[in-house]
Structure formats: structure tokens, C-alpha cells
Amino acid sequence: MDDTLCEAASSRENSGFVRTWVHDRTIVLGIQDSRLPSIEKGIAQLMDEGYHVIVRNSGGLAVVLDAGIYNISLILPEERGLTIDRGYETMVALTRRLFPELGTRIADGEIPASYCPGRFDLSVDGRKFAGISQRRIRGGIAVQIYLAVSGSGAERASVIRRFYDTAARGGDVRYSYPSIRPQDMASLAELMEKPLTNEDVTRRLHDTLGRGRLPEFEWSEHEEERYRYHLERMKKRNERLSR
């Protein structure tokens, strides 16, 4: 979806999009994860635990998606000159505005013992609740964040730790996967010590960006065709995982 919207942003005048979504019980692997020596056993274990498994078409390592993980993409035309660092900084600033209760307590910087650690992890008191990534394609930029809104950050981290424990056995591992400490991850509800829902985050997002100023995206026939093209590529990339 974001690939299609990136293309649309590059071709439409004065365009920019915000997309939000939730996928229940899905593990998204990085390309490097898919080459682990016992990947088939690792995937089988995840499926036994009730997860779907897919491989993303960009960098990064394994992450958990479920009903308590809220995803936001900011999609802009590349011609606006948004540097990679500026793209990340824009999402960090938006997150701080969404959750003023936490405000400047929200730190950006790698949490090494989290899953999919990176320079723009977001954390409070050393406990990661979000990760930011970017994708640039055909003149468009997608700055993406996953927010652990509710549920247990430690339980999600344990799922990924068990996956690596299984999938990395029995051969050479040609990259450094994280040594995960579940206690280093949390949800926003845990950090704020109060209930928080995806609907709450949607309301905050509308209020922050300007309720009533966010028209719905209307697909053109060409964009629908491009979406189907990207979807088929994703399915083919993941065919071997379902064998």
C-alpha cells in the first residue's frame, strides 16, 4: 500500500498522505531474518503460536504486529527535499505531540536489546515502545512508525526472542541479530499507567493534524492497478514461506 501511495504522492500536485493500519497477529521478518539457517523451524514455531509470517521488501529485522500495535505512515513527495534525518525527526516530533503526557520523556536512540533495534527507536526510561523506518520509491517518501499502544511489550519481545533462538540454530548466521531482553520493551499503556486504545490514538492524530482537513484518498484506476502489482510482488516474495 505505501509503495502505491509513494508513487501517487510523486505524481499528484501538492499531495501528501497519512495512512494508519493494524494487522492482527503477524510477524514481519527482515530479509536477513529469512536467511537464518533454521528459518523453516522458526516460522513453524511462530505459526504454532498463532501468527502469520511475511517478509518485508526493505531493511530492518523481525517485528510483531497485533491488535495493540498501531501503525502510521506519513507519505510525501521526495521533491520537497526531506532528508532521511529530517524524515525521522518529523515522526519523532509528531509522536511527542500525540502523547503530551510523556512529552520530552520520549527519547530517540537505539535500544540494543529490543527487537529490530535502530537509531530511531522511541523509548521512555529505557523501555522501547516504537520504531521508525523509511521507504523511498519512485519519487515518494514513506516515514513509518509502529506504536505499541496496549498489551505487553515484554510478551511481544519474548515471541521474537524465541523465534531467534530456534531459527538461528544449526548453521552460520551472517548478521548480528539482537539479544533481546523482554523487560526493555513496553506499550504506551504500560508506560502511561492507564488504558489506551487504537481509537484514542486515532482521535489524537486527527486533533493534532487538524480534524476536518484530512480528505479521504480517492484511488484512480491507474493507482488501483499499481496497488495490485505491488500486492502480487509481495505474495511472490513470500511464496516459499508457505511451502
LINPEWO-V9297 format. One record per run of one state. SS is the DSSP state (~ for helix, > for strand, _ for the rest). FROM is the first residue (numbers start at 1). LEN is the number of residues. If there is no record, write none. Layout:
{{SS | FROM | LEN} {SS | FROM | LEN}}
This chain:
{{_ | 1 | 1} {~ | 2 | 10} {_ | 12 | 4} {> | 16 | 6} {_ | 22 | 4} {> | 26 | 4} {_ | 30 | 3} {~ | 33 | 3} {_ | 36 | 3} {~ | 39 | 10} {_ | 49 | 3} {> | 52 | 4} {_ | 56 | 7} {> | 63 | 3} {_ | 66 | 3} {> | 69 | 9} {~ | 78 | 3} {_ | 81 | 3} {~ | 84 | 15} {_ | 99 | 4} {~ | 103 | 3} {_ | 106 | 1} {> | 107 | 2} {_ | 109 | 12} {> | 121 | 4} {_ | 125 | 2} {> | 127 | 11} {_ | 138 | 2} {> | 140 | 9} {_ | 149 | 4} {~ | 153 | 15} {_ | 168 | 14} {~ | 182 | 3} {> | 185 | 1} {_ | 186 | 2} {~ | 188 | 5} {_ | 193 | 5} {~ | 198 | 12} {_ | 210 | 11} {~ | 221 | 17} {_ | 238 | 1} {~ | 239 | 4} {_ | 243 | 1}}
